[in-house]
Amino acid sequence: MNEGKPTKVKWWSRPRPQDPPGPAEGAAPAPDVVTPGGAAELSPGTALPDTGERPRADGDDGHDDGDYELERPKPAQPAQLAEAAQPAEAVPLPAHSTGALRGEAPVERRATPATPTAERPAPLHAPDPYSTPPYGRPGPWAPAPPVQHPAATPPQGTALPPPQAPAPPPSPLSTPWQNYDPWAPVPAPLQQNGAAVATRDQRRGRVRKALIGGAVLLALVSGGVGGITGAYLERNGGLGDVELPQAGAEPIGRAPDSVAGIAARALPSVVTLHVSGTAESGTGTGFVLDDRGHILTNNHVVEPAGADGDISVTFHSGDTAKATVVGRDSGYDLAVVKVTGVTGLKPMTLGNSDNVQVGDPVVAIGAPFDLEGTVTSGIISAKQRPITAGGDSDGSDVSYVDALQTDAPINPGNSGGPLLDAQARVIGINSAIRSAAGGSDPDSGQAGSIGLGFAIPVNQARRVAEELINTGRATHPVIGVTLDMDYTGDGARVGTKGGDGGPAVTEGGPGDKAGIEPGDVITEVDGRRVHSGEELIVKTRAHRPGDRLELTLERDGKERKISLVLGSSDGNR
């Protein structure tokens, strides 16, 4: 029993809306009884109205294709229409109806008047034997008829309220998916609910902000990664093997007036001397004078060899040869040795020391501490610097040099080496240094250079070398007087007697002829002031024998000027 329960209507069983057929001609409407819940039941003995359908036999479906059609209703007569318009009377329900069984009072139901139906149009499509929507039975898009539920039957004798019209169906929701009909026209394009749609400028602004933010983020990440990587590489020394950068190959040539250019031209002419004798030995430097094998050096370099010592010469190419002494002079501290059997000698070009000016660049080459081929550079610090070097305790073998002073480093072993100008020409022979310990001999084992080096001017060395090569002896220019070396006043004073006890002024000598007398004080030579006897000797030996000198002297508090011609001597006076 399904009383009181709603009936679930299936989509394929929902009736298709159509005009209700009228009653058959001559047939009276069949009364029915409506229960309080709205369910209608036929009274016993009530015949069904004639619908005009023809009966079908078993196995006869009425059509070859399985479909059937109701006969078209006949048009209603005017009398029938009037009768249908009258209100129907209540028809009592049988006693065995649902309400009667429950003891409820019967409910009268008024018959629904029939309305005339229009002629049904012919179908626009062929019948569908499978009743497939939309061409078959009503589909899910057709509105379903309202479902009526039986109401509770009141006790017998209770008056029922008049039936009320059913409440109108709720208005459809504004959703596009309710009662969806695929063939219905689209009312309006769907719109997104919520925030408004961004404009093109807004979208561009968002894209621009996103790009800027991404770039900033990328820069921060890159900087952080780079910093961490750099710190790691710096701390750990990089990755893989270390390859240090290095400059490529360059031309080996240098400017001729550069230190490198000067050294390149002068080194082939510089030699190193190793001297050994019975008492001592030493090392010095020299340079080639000519292609005959003559080499100029200092006297104190070859002096240890004596008469039967050994002198070995090493050239820049590494070749060595034995050498012999041609001549030497202790007053000028110069000596000439000669090698034989050597070819390919390259003589050194000699310059002019009179052209040298203070501040000119110079280069010194030698073998300090037996380090042959050592090149140093500097400038001319002073000219005509009177120095004395060497000598014995009795005052013999003292060298008097009117030297060139330089700050080019000169050390023991540089003695006899050349002092070169910017054209790689010899302007002096390195001979002495002034060390912090007070020594002046570069080979005396004292401290090294402190920037005070002295060289014999090449003009003086050239004259002495020529005399040593030609005669084996060097001549000294002399005035012909004996000086008082103990005089402490300003100038050089002529002694009262000679060194051998004779007169202080040599009879017939240059001084005697010029009128010099014992006790005179010589204060100037060629207009230049002299302050001691050693300085007068240096100024004198800077000339050749036969040169004329202009002297200024004082006698009895009076100043006199005299002129004389220098004489010649092989002594140290």
SULURLIN-V245482 format. One record per residue. N is the residue number from 1. PHI is phi in whole degrees, -180 to 180 (NA if undefined). PSI is psi in whole degrees, -180 to 180 (* if undefined). Layout:
# SULURLIN-V245482
n->N phi->PHI psi->PSI
n->N phi->PHI psi->PSI
This chain:
# SULURLIN-V245482
n->1 phi->NA psi->135
n->2 phi->-116 psi->24
n->3 phi->-67 psi->141
n->4 phi->76 psi->-3
n->5 phi->-106 psi->139
n->6 phi->-69 psi->144
n->7 phi->-93 psi->126
n->8 phi->-83 psi->115
n->9 phi->-84 psi->131
n->10 phi->-88 psi->153
n->11 phi->-69 psi->-29
n->12 phi->-83 psi->-11
n->13 phi->-101 psi->1
n->14 phi->-75 psi->132
n->15 phi->-69 psi->145
n->16 phi->-80 psi->130
n->17 phi->-62 psi->128
n->18 phi->-155 psi->169
n->19 phi->-72 psi->134
n->20 phi->-70 psi->137
n->21 phi->-72 psi->148
n->22 phi->-80 psi->167
n->23 phi->-67 psi->151
n->24 phi->-66 psi->151
n->25 phi->-61 psi->132
n->26 phi->80 psi->2
n->27 phi->-103 psi->139
n->28 phi->-88 psi->148
n->29 phi->-66 psi->138
n->30 phi->-83 psi->128
n->31 phi->-75 psi->148
n->32 phi->-138 psi->165
n->33 phi->-114 psi->131
n->34 phi->-103 psi->126
n->35 phi->-78 psi->163
n->36 phi->-60 psi->-27
n->37 phi->-80 psi->-4
n->38 phi->97 psi->2
n->39 phi->-90 psi->132
n->40 phi->-99 psi->141
n->41 phi->-134 psi->144
n->42 phi->-79 psi->146
n->43 phi->-77 psi->153
n->44 phi->-65 psi->139
n->45 phi->82 psi->2
n->46 phi->-86 psi->128
n->47 phi->-87 psi->147
n->48 phi->-71 psi->143
n->49 phi->-67 psi->150
n->50 phi->-78 psi->115
n->51 phi->-93 psi->-2
n->52 phi->87 psi->0
n->53 phi->-74 psi->145
n->54 phi->-89 psi->142
n->55 phi->-71 psi->149
n->56 phi->-113 psi->140
n->57 phi->-81 psi->168
n->58 phi->-63 psi->129
n->59 phi->84 psi->0
n->60 phi->-107 psi->116
n->61 phi->-96 psi->4
n->62 phi->87 psi->-24
n->63 phi->-140 psi->152
n->64 phi->-70 psi->-30
n->65 phi->-92 psi->4
n->66 phi->96 psi->-13
n->67 phi->-89 psi->162
n->68 phi->-138 psi->157
n->69 phi->-135 psi->140
n->70 phi->-76 psi->148
n->71 phi->-68 psi->147
n->72 phi->-68 psi->129
n->73 phi->-64 psi->147
n->74 phi->-77 psi->153
n->75 phi->-67 psi->140
n->76 phi->-75 psi->147
n->77 phi->-83 psi->158
n->78 phi->-59 psi->-35
n->79 phi->-67 psi->-35
n->80 phi->-70 psi->-38
n->81 phi->-64 psi->-39
n->82 phi->-69 psi->-40
n->83 phi->-66 psi->-38
n->84 phi->-68 psi->-25
n->85 phi->-75 psi->-21
n->86 phi->-73 psi->149
n->87 phi->-71 psi->141
n->88 phi->-81 psi->149
n->89 phi->-88 psi->162
n->90 phi->-72 psi->139
n->91 phi->-113 psi->124
n->92 phi->-74 psi->144
n->93 phi->-81 psi->152
n->94 phi->-66 psi->162
n->95 phi->-69 psi->-19
n->96 phi->-94 psi->12
n->97 phi->-71 psi->176
n->98 phi->-64 psi->-43
n->99 phi->-66 psi->-40
n->100 phi->-66 psi->-38
n->101 phi->-63 psi->-32
n->102 phi->-88 psi->0
n->103 phi->80 psi->19
n->104 phi->-93 psi->158
n->105 phi->-73 psi->143
n->106 phi->-67 psi->148
n->107 phi->-114 psi->131
n->108 phi->-82 psi->144
n->109 phi->-128 psi->126
n->110 phi->-83 psi->139
n->111 phi->-73 psi->144
n->112 phi->-83 psi->126
n->113 phi->-65 psi->142
n->114 phi->-82 psi->144
n->115 phi->-113 psi->145
n->116 phi->-66 psi->143
n->117 phi->-107 psi->143
n->118 phi->-79 psi->166
n->119 phi->-66 psi->127
n->120 phi->-72 psi->127
n->121 phi->-71 psi->156
n->122 phi->-69 psi->144
n->123 phi->-63 psi->146
n->124 phi->-88 psi->-1
n->125 phi->-143 psi->165
n->126 phi->-70 psi->148
n->127 phi->-60 psi->143
n->128 phi->-101 psi->113
n->129 phi->-67 psi->-18
n->130 phi->-101 psi->1
n->131 phi->54 psi->44
n->132 phi->-86 psi->126
n->133 phi->-63 psi->152
n->134 phi->-89 psi->1
n->135 phi->-91 psi->-10
n->136 phi->-98 psi->-123
n->137 phi->-79 psi->170
n->138 phi->-60 psi->139
n->139 phi->-98 psi->-171
n->140 phi->-68 psi->-14
n->141 phi->-84 psi->-9
n->142 phi->-84 psi->141
n->143 phi->-66 psi->135
n->144 phi->-82 psi->145
n->145 phi->-69 psi->153
n->146 phi->-65 psi->141
n->147 phi->-96 psi->128
n->148 phi->-104 psi->137
n->149 phi->-109 psi->136
n->150 phi->-67 psi->136
n->151 phi->-91 psi->163
n->152 phi->-66 psi->135
n->153 phi->-81 psi->125
n->154 phi->-72 psi->165
n->155 phi->-61 psi->152
n->156 phi->-62 psi->135
n->157 phi->95 psi->-5
n->158 phi->-87 psi->129
n->159 phi->-72 psi->136
n->160 phi->-91 psi->143
n->161 phi->-69 psi->153
n->162 phi->-60 psi->146
n->163 phi->-63 psi->140
n->164 phi->-104 psi->149
n->165 phi->-65 psi->139
n->166 phi->-60 psi->146
n->167 phi->-65 psi->140
n->168 phi->-62 psi->145
n->169 phi->-61 psi->148
n->170 phi->-63 psi->146
n->171 phi->-63 psi->140
n->172 phi->-63 psi->146
n->173 phi->-69 psi->160
n->174 phi->-86 psi->27
n->175 phi->-93 psi->142
n->176 phi->-75 psi->-6
n->177 phi->-100 psi->-7
n->178 phi->-80 psi->137
n->179 phi->51 psi->50
n->180 phi->-65 psi->129
n->181 phi->-127 psi->114
n->182 phi->-66 psi->-21
n->183 phi->-95 psi->-4
n->184 phi->-75 psi->145
n->185 phi->-66 psi->144
n->186 phi->-74 psi->120
n->187 phi->-67 psi->-39
n->188 phi->-166 psi->152
n->189 phi->-64 psi->144
n->190 phi->-67 psi->140
n->191 phi->-123 psi->147
n->192 phi->-81 psi->128
n->193 phi->-81 psi->154
n->194 phi->112 psi->-132
n->195 phi->-69 psi->154
n->196 phi->-72 psi->153
n->197 phi->-72 psi->131
n->198 phi->-71 psi->146
n->199 phi->-80 psi->174
n->200 phi->-64 psi->-42
n->201 phi->-64 psi->-39
n->202 phi->-65 psi->-42
n->203 phi->-63 psi->-42
n->204 phi->-63 psi->-40
n->205 phi->-63 psi->-41
n->206 phi->-64 psi->-42
n->207 phi->-63 psi->-41
n->208 phi->-64 psi->-43
n->209 phi->-64 psi->-39
n->210 phi->-65 psi->-41
n->211 phi->-65 psi->-44
n->212 phi->-63 psi->-45
n->213 phi->-61 psi->-40
n->214 phi->-65 psi->-40
n->215 phi->-64 psi->-43
n->216 phi->-63 psi->-43
n->217 phi->-64 psi->-42
n->218 phi->-63 psi->-40
n->219 phi->-64 psi->-43
n->220 phi->-64 psi->-44
n->221 phi->-65 psi->-43
n->222 phi->-63 psi->-44
n->223 phi->-62 psi->-42
n->224 phi->-64 psi->-45
n->225 phi->-64 psi->-41
n->226 phi->-64 psi->-42
n->227 phi->-63 psi->-43
n->228 phi->-64 psi->-42
n->229 phi->-65 psi->-43
n->230 phi->-63 psi->-42
n->231 phi->-63 psi->-39
n->232 phi->-66 psi->-44
n->233 phi->-65 psi->-39
n->234 phi->-67 psi->-38
n->235 phi->-75 psi->-36
n->236 phi->-104 psi->5
n->237 phi->79 psi->22
n->238 phi->83 psi->-178
n->239 phi->-110 psi->138
n->240 phi->78 psi->-166
n->241 phi->-73 psi->150
n->242 phi->-87 psi->127
n->243 phi->-123 psi->112
n->244 phi->-83 psi->142
n->245 phi->-70 psi->148
n->246 phi->-148 psi->143
n->247 phi->-70 psi->151
n->248 phi->-79 psi->180
n->249 phi->-68 psi->142
n->250 phi->-128 psi->159
n->251 phi->-60 psi->141
n->252 phi->-83 psi->-12
n->253 phi->-71 psi->147
n->254 phi->-130 psi->163
n->255 phi->-60 psi->139
n->256 phi->-60 psi->-31
n->257 phi->-93 psi->5
n->258 phi->-80 psi->165
n->259 phi->-60 psi->-41
n->260 phi->-66 psi->-39
n->261 phi->-67 psi->-40
n->262 phi->-64 psi->-44
n->263 phi->-64 psi->-39
n->264 phi->-63 psi->-35
n->265 phi->-81 psi->-28
n->266 phi->-93 psi->-30
n->267 phi->-57 psi->-39
n->268 phi->-61 psi->-18
n->269 phi->-98 psi->-5
n->270 phi->-96 psi->139
n->271 phi->-127 psi->162
n->272 phi->-115 psi->132
n->273 phi->-108 psi->130
n->274 phi->-113 psi->116
n->275 phi->-115 psi->135
n->276 phi->-140 psi->139
n->277 phi->-136 psi->-168
n->278 phi->-73 psi->-27
n->279 phi->-109 psi->-35
n->280 phi->-154 psi->174
n->281 phi->-146 psi->168
n->282 phi->-169 psi->175
n->283 phi->-131 psi->141
n->284 phi->-151 psi->-171
n->285 phi->-130 psi->156
n->286 phi->-154 psi->179
n->287 phi->-145 psi->155
n->288 phi->-77 psi->131
n->289 phi->-94 psi->-38
n->290 phi->-151 psi->178
n->291 phi->-83 psi->2
n->292 phi->-85 psi->-9
n->293 phi->103 psi->11
n->294 phi->-79 psi->135
n->295 phi->-130 psi->132
n->296 phi->-99 psi->138
n->297 phi->-153 psi->-172
n->298 phi->-87 psi->152
n->299 phi->-65 psi->-40
n->300 phi->-72 psi->-8
n->301 phi->-78 psi->-44
n->302 phi->-93 psi->-9
n->303 phi->-59 psi->-36
n->304 phi->-61 psi->-23
n->305 phi->-69 psi->-29
n->306 phi->65 psi->-149
n->307 phi->-85 psi->-28
n->308 phi->-126 psi->24
n->309 phi->-80 psi->-178
n->310 phi->-120 psi->133
n->311 phi->-125 psi->121
n->312 phi->-116 psi->135
n->313 phi->-113 psi->128
n->314 phi->-114 psi->124
n->315 phi->-88 psi->169
n->316 phi->-63 psi->-29
n->317 phi->-73 psi->-10
n->318 phi->100 psi->-10
n->319 phi->-72 psi->149
n->320 phi->-124 psi->154
n->321 phi->-155 psi->153
n->322 phi->-81 psi->147
n->323 phi->-132 psi->154
n->324 phi->-124 psi->154
n->325 phi->-82 psi->127
n->326 phi->-89 psi->-42
n->327 phi->-176 psi->157
n->328 phi->-152 psi->155
n->329 phi->-141 psi->123
n->330 phi->-76 psi->-25
n->331 phi->-68 psi->-34
n->332 phi->-102 psi->-7
n->333 phi->57 psi->46
n->334 phi->-128 psi->152
n->335 phi->-152 psi->153
n->336 phi->-125 psi->129
n->337 phi->-119 psi->164
n->338 phi->-137 psi->138
n->339 phi->-110 psi->151
n->340 phi->-126 psi->156
n->341 phi->74 psi->19
n->342 phi->-114 psi->132
n->343 phi->-115 psi->166
n->344 phi->74 psi->25
n->345 phi->-72 psi->146
n->346 phi->-121 psi->103
n->347 phi->-67 psi->151
n->348 phi->-87 psi->140
n->349 phi->-79 psi->133
n->350 phi->-95 psi->139
n->351 phi->-100 psi->-158
n->352 phi->-129 psi->113
n->353 phi->-70 psi->-19
n->354 phi->-71 psi->-19
n->355 phi->-87 psi->-6
n->356 phi->-75 psi->139
n->357 phi->-121 psi->151
n->358 phi->-62 psi->132
n->359 phi->100 psi->-8
n->360 phi->-66 psi->141
n->361 phi->-72 psi->143
n->362 phi->-138 psi->160
n->363 phi->-131 psi->132
n->364 phi->-111 psi->137
n->365 phi->-126 psi->136
n->366 phi->-172 psi->-166
n->367 phi->-128 psi->69
n->368 phi->-65 psi->129
n->369 phi->52 psi->40
n->370 phi->67 psi->21
n->371 phi->-95 psi->85
n->372 phi->-66 psi->151
n->373 phi->74 psi->22
n->374 phi->-81 psi->132
n->375 phi->-115 psi->128
n->376 phi->-130 psi->164
n->377 phi->-140 psi->162
n->378 phi->-177 psi->-152
n->379 phi->-135 psi->171
n->380 phi->-82 psi->118
n->381 phi->-88 psi->-31
n->382 phi->-164 psi->162
n->383 phi->-122 psi->158
n->384 phi->51 psi->47
n->385 phi->-88 psi->110
n->386 phi->-73 psi->124
n->387 phi->-135 psi->157
n->388 phi->-126 psi->142
n->389 phi->-144 psi->150
n->390 phi->72 psi->-157
n->391 phi->97 psi->155
n->392 phi->-92 psi->-180
n->393 phi->-68 psi->-24
n->394 phi->-87 psi->3
n->395 phi->91 psi->1
n->396 phi->-85 psi->163
n->397 phi->58 psi->32
n->398 phi->-89 psi->134
n->399 phi->-95 psi->129
n->400 phi->-113 psi->116
n->401 phi->-128 psi->133
n->402 phi->-93 psi->81
n->403 phi->-89 psi->163
n->404 phi->-93 psi->128
n->405 phi->-97 psi->137
n->406 phi->-139 psi->155
n->407 phi->-100 psi->6
n->408 phi->-65 psi->132
n->409 phi->-58 psi->122
n->410 phi->-126 psi->127
n->411 phi->-129 psi->170
n->412 phi->-55 psi->126
n->413 phi->112 psi->-21
n->414 phi->-80 psi->-11
n->415 phi->-58 psi->133
n->416 phi->89 psi->-9
n->417 phi->-80 psi->164
n->418 phi->-83 psi->147
n->419 phi->-109 psi->118
n->420 phi->-108 psi->151
n->421 phi->-92 psi->-170
n->422 phi->-70 psi->-14
n->423 phi->-100 psi->15
n->424 phi->62 psi->34
n->425 phi->-107 psi->146
n->426 phi->-76 psi->126
n->427 phi->-118 psi->-8
n->428 phi->-168 psi->163
n->429 phi->-115 psi->118
n->430 phi->-63 psi->127
n->431 phi->-132 psi->-36
n->432 phi->-148 psi->157
n->433 phi->-134 psi->160
n->434 phi->-111 psi->116
n->435 phi->-101 psi->171
n->436 phi->-67 psi->-27
n->437 phi->-80 psi->-9
n->438 phi->100 psi->-4
n->439 phi->-77 psi->152
n->440 phi->-116 psi->-6
n->441 phi->-90 psi->120
n->442 phi->-65 psi->-19
n->443 phi->-109 psi->21
n->444 phi->-90 psi->4
n->445 phi->82 psi->10
n->446 phi->-78 psi->-175
n->447 phi->-64 psi->163
n->448 phi->-76 psi->-165
n->449 phi->-68 psi->141
n->450 phi->-120 psi->22
n->451 phi->90 psi->14
n->452 phi->-123 psi->93
n->453 phi->-117 psi->154
n->454 phi->-133 psi->141
n->455 phi->-133 psi->144
n->456 phi->-75 psi->129
n->457 phi->-58 psi->141
n->458 phi->-68 psi->-26
n->459 phi->-64 psi->-42
n->460 phi->-71 psi->-41
n->461 phi->-65 psi->-37
n->462 phi->-63 psi->-45
n->463 phi->-63 psi->-43
n->464 phi->-67 psi->-41
n->465 phi->-64 psi->-41
n->466 phi->-62 psi->-43
n->467 phi->-66 psi->-40
n->468 phi->-66 psi->-38
n->469 phi->-71 psi->-41
n->470 phi->-81 psi->-40
n->471 phi->-119 psi->-14
n->472 phi->83 psi->-2
n->473 phi->-138 psi->152
n->474 phi->-112 psi->138
n->475 phi->-94 psi->149
n->476 phi->-115 psi->134
n->477 phi->-73 psi->137
n->478 phi->-136 psi->157
n->479 phi->-93 psi->-26
n->480 phi->92 psi->33
n->481 phi->-135 psi->160
n->482 phi->-108 psi->129
n->483 phi->-96 psi->150
n->484 phi->-88 psi->100
n->485 phi->-77 psi->-6
n->486 phi->-94 psi->0
n->487 phi->-69 psi->131
n->488 phi->-107 psi->0
n->489 phi->-79 psi->-179
n->490 phi->-83 psi->119
n->491 phi->114 psi->-178
n->492 phi->-113 psi->120
n->493 phi->-101 psi->136
n->494 phi->-75 psi->134
n->495 phi->-70 psi->173
n->496 phi->-91 psi->-19
n->497 phi->-152 psi->164
n->498 phi->-81 psi->178
n->499 phi->-70 psi->-30
n->500 phi->-94 psi->12
n->501 phi->91 psi->-4
n->502 phi->-82 psi->-170
n->503 phi->-67 psi->151
n->504 phi->-75 psi->-25
n->505 phi->-109 psi->119
n->506 phi->-67 psi->130
n->507 phi->-70 psi->131
n->508 phi->80 psi->3
n->509 phi->-83 psi->177
n->510 phi->-57 psi->-40
n->511 phi->-69 psi->-41
n->512 phi->-63 psi->-39
n->513 phi->-70 psi->-30
n->514 phi->-83 psi->-10
n->515 phi->97 psi->22
n->516 phi->-79 psi->139
n->517 phi->-123 psi->156
n->518 phi->-59 psi->141
n->519 phi->92 psi->-11
n->520 phi->-69 psi->147
n->521 phi->-112 psi->116
n->522 phi->-87 psi->124
n->523 phi->-111 psi->-22
n->524 phi->-143 psi->148
n->525 phi->-127 psi->117
n->526 phi->54 psi->39
n->527 phi->82 psi->2
n->528 phi->-107 psi->136
n->529 phi->-72 psi->139
n->530 phi->-119 psi->146
n->531 phi->-119 psi->-6
n->532 phi->-157 psi->172
n->533 phi->-68 psi->-41
n->534 phi->-60 psi->-36
n->535 phi->-71 psi->-34
n->536 phi->-66 psi->-38
n->537 phi->-65 psi->-43
n->538 phi->-62 psi->-44
n->539 phi->-65 psi->-34
n->540 phi->-71 psi->-44
n->541 phi->-74 psi->-8
n->542 phi->-76 psi->-3
n->543 phi->-113 psi->172
n->544 phi->-95 psi->155
n->545 phi->-59 psi->137
n->546 phi->100 psi->-13
n->547 phi->-73 psi->147
n->548 phi->-93 psi->137
n->549 phi->-120 psi->147
n->550 phi->-108 psi->117
n->551 phi->-111 psi->148
n->552 phi->-120 psi->127
n->553 phi->-135 psi->165
n->554 phi->-120 psi->136
n->555 phi->-144 psi->125
n->556 phi->53 psi->37
n->557 phi->80 psi->3
n->558 phi->-112 psi->147
n->559 phi->-99 psi->134
n->560 phi->-131 psi->155
n->561 phi->-122 psi->133
n->562 phi->-134 psi->164
n->563 phi->-130 psi->140
n->564 phi->-148 psi->162
n->565 phi->-108 psi->129
n->566 phi->-68 psi->140
n->567 phi->-94 psi->-173
n->568 phi->-126 psi->144
n->569 phi->-157 psi->151
n->570 phi->-101 psi->8
n->571 phi->-92 psi->-171
n->572 phi->-109 psi->27
n->573 phi->-88 psi->*
